[in-house]
Amino acid sequence: MIASLLPVPRSVTMLPGSVRLVDGLALEAPTELRSVAHTFARGLEASTGWQIRHVDPGDGGSIRLSLARDERMPESDESYLLRVDDRHISVRGASPAGVFYGLVTLRQLLPHDLWRAAPIGGGSRAPVDLGGIEVVDAPEFRWRGVLLDVARHFMPKSFVLRLIDLISVHKFNVLHIHLTDDQGWRVQIDRYPRLIEVGAWRRESPLGLETGSFDGRPHGGWYSKDDLREIVAYAAERFVTVIPEIEMPGHMAAAIAAYPELGNLQPGASDRPPEVMTSWGISEHVLNVEESTVAFCTGVLEEVLEIFPGPYLHVGGDECPTTEWEGSASARALMRAHGCTSARQLQGWFTARIANFLSERGRRLVGWEEIVEGGAPSGAVVVSWQGEAGGIAVAAAGHDVVMAPQEWCYLDRSYSAGPFEPLGIRPAISVEKLYSFRPVPAAVAARTRSRVLGAQCQLWTENVETPERAEYQYFPRLCAFAEVVWSSSETKRSYAEFEPRLAEHLHRLDALGVNYRPLGGPTPGQARMWIPPQ
């Protein structure tokens, strides 16, 4: 099991001795680590049939958890030291998160069948002997993110919870949920009920990529506030921060379909208000910039902030067409009033209004890199997706940046150009290619390296209709990305060394029932998951 640790730790030392884990073992943890202890114990009890006793510090537990910074531990709030010797197992962490990650590593040292949801073979499992080892570890980056788009294709709450489990055992700590877009609105807002009554549903979806054919089937869904509160609480237990994305001022066709007064239709215009978009791509319909519309946006965000207590809120800001503003007398008047020389600067004015609203409530605005074009607000976090050059420029301009260049980090792309791959965007991103990604490009100046908070992979779901297909697109590429954002750049890594560890790690994914893509290519059953062109 040691040879399959993933992501690879900073330091592994073999020690003499061993510890035997048996039914009835004692798990020792102080009060502030009880939640972490219970999360670990539930998984071990389920897979073994054992009963684990929870005891207080000093009561002689077989596994002992503590908050303590050892001098060998890196300077990180998420660092840990795991030690197995001839007396017991100890996990020290600089914080509860560090202890949690230490327990993730401990779980990887156990047999693969202990990742299952119930014991195999009947009855409780036989004792497990664990050889002596010391692991000292900490993450390279503090933002280790995964995006799930639920706007294009809605994903059930059960899958979101499962995804949290899967990313947390790979030591990711951010789940970015893309909740709204032109093709659907997925979050309940009490003061604007039509957002889910109208905006959560579209009458049909495209078949394939740019085929001009449609499936003729309505699609939709939404999360209640309590659903999202449950997701946030579940994630918090696993040290994952959920960041909601509410797109504005572009990618808002679903909201405008629900409330046409938010759009830019001129009085007496013959065009009908837009419907929830039934094609992929970008709608030309964007929010107007009237005070009433700004009030709508802040009203929505007030309710969203009540659900998501984390420090960040993503407002999109990408791919916002300005044609409607350029043709709007009121928008042009507002531009003159605020000294905007372009419609793009008008978007900057709008984004600054939203940033101030969030700042007054102790939150920080996150946006895609296009927000820089109109003047990104001070303190904004910028997610750079178009390429490394954009992220380099953002960091040089003094903004914190999360690297997510599509060339490496867009998991809606195919794994390969092979004929049996499910439908996906090309060019392909293989596991090996993603493993080659480095979040801090060599061209980033030394003085701005600290501006790179980390990196994030995105799964856009235009061609991902089901949770099973989502798992296929995520895994095993997320296994590679986990090591990219966790393991120290000082650790010499190569794909040739990584691939055998990954192959062993896939047995854990088998135990978890993950529908991952095999390293050698899709199975015949998986190949049937594509959406055939019509």
N, C-alpha and C positions, 0 to 999 in steps of 0.2 A: 504493500500500500504506500510505502514511503516514496517509491519511484513514480507514483502517480499523483502526487500532491499538485493541486491546480487551483489558483495560480501559484507559481513556484515561490516559496518563502525566501526571505533574505538569507537566513542562516538555518542549517539543519545539522545537528550533531548527534551521533549515535552514542548511547550511554549503556553501561552494564545494567543488568536487572530487568525485571518485567513486572507488570501488574495484571492480576486476573480480575476481570469484570464478571459479576455473577448476579443472578436474581436476588433482589433485596439490597443491592449496593446502596451506600449512602452518598448523597450529593450535598456537599457543604457549601453554603453561600450566605453572605450577609444580606440584610434586608434589601439593600439597593440593587442586589443582583438576583433577587428571587424571580423576577419575570424572565430574565435570561435563562436561569436554571430550569424553570418550568417549560420554556419553549424547547430546550434541548432534551429534557426528560420525556416530554410527550412523544418526540420522534423516536427515541431509543425504546421506550416502553411499547410503542406500537409495533416496531419491527422485531422485538424479541419476546414479547409476552411477559417481560419481567415487571416487577413492581420496584420502583425507585423511591427510597426514603429521602426526604428533604430534612437536613439537620442544620443547626446553627454552627458558626465558626468555632473550632476547638473541639467539636464532638467526634472527630476522627473519620471524616468522610473519605471514601475511596477516590472521589473526584472533588477537588477543593478549588473554589473560585474566590478570587480576591481582587480588589482595586488597589494596585500597588505598582509604582513605576520602578522597575529594576534599571540599574545604570546601563545595562546592555541593551535596553529597549530603545529604539529610535525615538526622536523627539516628534511624536505624533499622538494626537488624542485617540487614534484608532490602533495604536501599537499593542502587541501582546507578547507574552512569553508562555509557551506551553512546555511542560516538563513531565516526562514519565520516567520514574525510577523504580527501585525495588520496594518503595514504601507506598506511593500513591501517585495520582495524577493531579498536577496543579496547573491552573490557568490564571495568570495574572494579566490584567489589562489596565491601560492608562485611563480607561473609561469603560462603562458598560458595553459600548460598541466594541472595544478591543477584546473584551472577554467573549462576546458573541462570536467574533471572528476566530478567536482561539478555539472555541468549541466547534466551529465549522471545520477547522483543520483536524481537530481530534476525531470528528466523525469520519473524515477521509482516511484516517488510519485504521478504521474498523472494517470488517468484511463488507463486501458490496451488498450482501443481502440485508444488511442493517439499514439500508436506505429504502426498504420497502415499507408499505403501510400496514403490514401484518406479518407475523412469523411464518416461515415456510416449513413444511415438513411436519406440522402438527405439534401442539404443545409449545412450551416456552423453549427458547433457544439455549443451547449448551453454553457454558462459560466461554469467554473470549480472553485470550492471553495477548497482552500488548507489550511489545518490547520497549526497552528504554530509549528515549529520544528527547532532544531539546530543540524546540523551534522558536526562533526569535523573528518577529515579522512586523511590518507596518506598510500601509499603502504609499505608493508614489504620489498619487493625486487625490485631492479631497472631493472631486466631483467625478463620480464613476456612474455614468447614466445610461439608461435605456428608455427609448421613446416607444409608446404604443399609440397608434392612430386608431381611435374608435369612431371617428366621424365618418370616414368613407365606408367602413363596414363595422357595424356595432358588434362589440364583444361582450358576452355575458359577464356578470360580476364574478361568477365562479372562476372564470379564466383569469380575470385580473388578479384574484387572490392567489391562484396557482402560479401566475407569472411572478408575483412578489416572492413566493417561496423559492422559485427557480433562480431568480436573480440574486436573492439574498445568500443562497448557498454558494454563489460564485463571487460574493463579496462586493456586489454593486450596492450603491447607497442612494441612487436617485431613480425614481420612476416618473417620467414625464408623460402625462396623459394628454393627448391632443383631443380635446373634448368637443370642439366646434370647428366647422368648416362650411364651405359652400354646399356640401352634400349632406349635411346633417348637424343637428344640435342635440347634445347628449346629456345635458345637466338641467335638473329641475330648478327653476327660478320662480319663487312664489308670486312676486309682483308682476311677472310677465308670463302668464300660463301658456300663451300661444306659442312660446318658444318650443315647448315639447308637444303641444297639441298639433301644431302645424310643422314646425321646424325640425322635429325629430323623424320625419317620414318623407321619403321620396317615392314617386310612383313606379320607378324602374331604375335599373342600373345597366351600364354598358357590358357587353360581352367582349372579352378579349381586349387587345390593345388597338385602339383606333380602327375598329372594324366597321363602325357605323351601325352595328346591330345591338339590340337591347334585349334583356331577358323578360320584360313584361311583368315582372314581379315587384310588388311594393317591398321596400326595405326600410327598417328603422329600429328604434329602441332608444331608451334613455335610462339614466340612473337617478333614483330618488336621492334626496339629500342624505337619508339614513344609509342608503347603499354606499355612498361616497364616504360618509363618516366611518362606516365599517372598514372600508378599504384603507382609509388613512390610519385607523387604529391598528389594523392588522399589519400594515407596513411598519408603523412605528415600533412594534414589538420586535421587528427584524431589522431595525435601524436603516430603513429605507424612507427617504423623504419623498412624498408624492407632490409633484409640481403640476398644477393644472394649467392648461393652455386655453385661453379664451381669445380667439383671433379677433383683431380689430386693427385698422378700419377696413381692410380687405378681407377676402375669404369669409364674407358675412351674408351670402345670398340666402342661407337658411333663416337667419334672423330677419332679413328684409322681407322674405316671403311671409313670415309670421306677423310682422309689423311694417307694412309698406312705407309708412311715414318716415322710417329710418333711412330710406333710400334717396335717390336724386331725381326721381321722375318729376318733370316739370308740369305745372298746372295746365290742364287741357291736353296733355300728351295722350296720344292714342295707344301707346304701348301699354299692355297689361302689366301689373306688378309681377316681378319674377317669382317663379316657383322654386322650391328646393331643387338645387341643380341635379339633373339626371345624367350628366356626362362628367367625365373627369376633367382635370385642368383647372383653369382660373376663370371665375366669373368676372365680367366687366362691372357688375353691380357692387358698389362699395357704400359704406356709410356716408351720409352727408355730415357736415361738421357744424350743424346747428347746436345751440346750447341744449336744446331738448334731447338731442342725440347723445351729447356728452353726458347728460344726466342719466340717460338710459344705460350707458356703459358703466358709469360709476355705481348705479343701482344694482346692476348685475354683479359687479365685482364685490359690492358690499356683502351680498349673499354668498358668493363664492369664498370670500375670506373667512366667513363664519364656519365653513366646512373644512377648509384647508389651513391649518395653523402654521405651516412652514414659513420660512423667511422669504420664499420666492413665489412670484406669480408671472407666468409667461403670457404675453399679449400678442404673440405672433409678429405682425408688422411686415411680413414678407410679401412679395409679389402683389403689391397693391396698385392696380391700374389707376391712373389719374385722369382718364378721359372725361369721366362724368364731372369731376371738379372743374376741369378746364372749360366745360360747357355750362357751368352753373353760375348765374349772376351772384348768388349769395356767397358761393365759395370764393369767387374772384374778389368780392368786396371784403371778405374776411382776410384774404391774402394781403390786400392793400392796407387794411387796418393794422396788420401785424408785421408789415414790412417784408412779407415773403416774396421773393423774386421768382419762385417756381412752385408748382403744385406739390412737388416732393417736400419742399420746406413746410408746406401746410401740414403734411403728415407729421413732420417733426414737431410742429406746434401741438398737434393732437396728442402725440405720444408723450410730450412733456406734461400736458395736463393730466394724463393718466398716471405718469410717474410720480407727480406731486401728490396725487390722491393716495397712491400706495405708500409713499414715503411718510405721509402724515399718520399712517396706520402701522408704521414700523415694518413695512414690507419692501421688497426690492424688485424692481421691474426686470424681467428677462425678455429678450426679443431676438428674432433672427437678424442676421447681419445687415439686412436692408435698412434697419432703423438708423444706421450710421449715416445713410445718404441724406436724410433730412435733418441730421444733427441729433445724435443719441443723447438722452438725458444723462447728466452726471450721476454716476453710481449704478448705471444699468449694467447688467450682465448680457453679453452678446454671444449668441450661439452661431458660430461660423460654419456654414454648410456648403458654400459654393466652391471652396478650394482652400488650400493652405495659405495662399497669398492674402485672402481676406482676413483670416485670423491673425496673421503676422501684422497687418496694418492696424487692426483693431487694438492689439496689445500695444503697438507703438504709439497709438493715439491716447493711451492711458485708460482704456477700458478693460475690465476683467472679461476673459473670453473662455468659452467652452468650445473645444475643437470637435467638429462633426462633419468633416469634408465628405461629400457624397462619393468621391472616388473610392473611399475605404469604408465608410460608415453607414451607407444606405442599404439596409437588409431587405428591401423590396426587390433588389437586383437578384438575378439568378446566381447560382453557385458556379455554373460553367455554361459553355455554349453547346453542351451536349443536347441531343434531340429529345431525351427523355426527361429533361428538367421541367418542373411545373412552370407555367407562364410567369415571366419576370422581366424586369427592366434589364437592358444590356448597356454597356459591357458588364460582364459578370464580376462578382467579387468572391473569390475562393476563400476557404479558411486560411490558406497560406498567405494570400494577399492581405487579408485583414490582420493577420499576425505580424505582418511587416510594418504596420502603421505605427508611427511614433507621434504622440500628441504634441510634443514640443518640436516644431521643425528646426532644423539646424540654422535657418536664417533668422530665428527670433533672437533679438539682441539680449545679451546677458542681463541687462538692467530691466528688461521687461518679462523675463521668464516667469517671474512670480505672478504675472497677470494671467497666465494659462492655468485656470482652475482645474482643468481635467478634460475629459472627452466623453462623447456620448454616441451611441448607435441608434439609428431611427428605423422603425418599421412602418412604412406607409402602406395602407391596406386596400388600395384600389383593386388589386388582384389577389387579395388575401381575404377570403370569405369566412373562414372558420378558425376556431382555436387550434385545431390540428395542423392546419396549413401555417398558422402563425408560428407554432413551435418549430415546424420544418424550416421556416425562414430564419428563425432566431438561432437554432442549435444545429450543429456545434459551433457556429461562428461566434456566438456570445462567449463560448468557452475560451476561444482565442482572445477575444477582446477583453475578457476579464483579466487575463495576464498582462495585456498591454497597459491597462490603466491601474493595475495593482502593483505589479512587481517592479522593483527598483531598476532604474536605468543602469545602475552599477552592476546589476546581475547580467552576466553575459548569456544571452539567449539566442537560440537558433531554432528554426522550424524543424530541422532534422532531430533536434533533441526534444522539441515539444510534441511532435506527432505521436511517438510511442506513449507518452504520458496521457495525451488526449485519448488515444485508443483504449487505454485502461480506464480512463475516466468515463468513457461511454457506457461501461458496465453499470455505473451509478445511474446514468440517465435511463438505462434499460430498467433498472429497479424502480425508478420513479415514473416509468411509463411515458417518457418523453418521445414524441414523434419527431425525432431528429433525422436529418439527412445522413445516411451512411457515408463514411469517408470515401468509399469507392463509387458513390453515385446512388441515385434513387432506386428503390426496389420497384418491381412492377406495380405493386399496390399504391406506392406513393406517386408513381408517374401518372396515375389516374386522377390525381387531385387537381391537375391543371384545368383552366377554363378553356375549352377548345374554341378557336376562332370560328366564327359563323360566316 
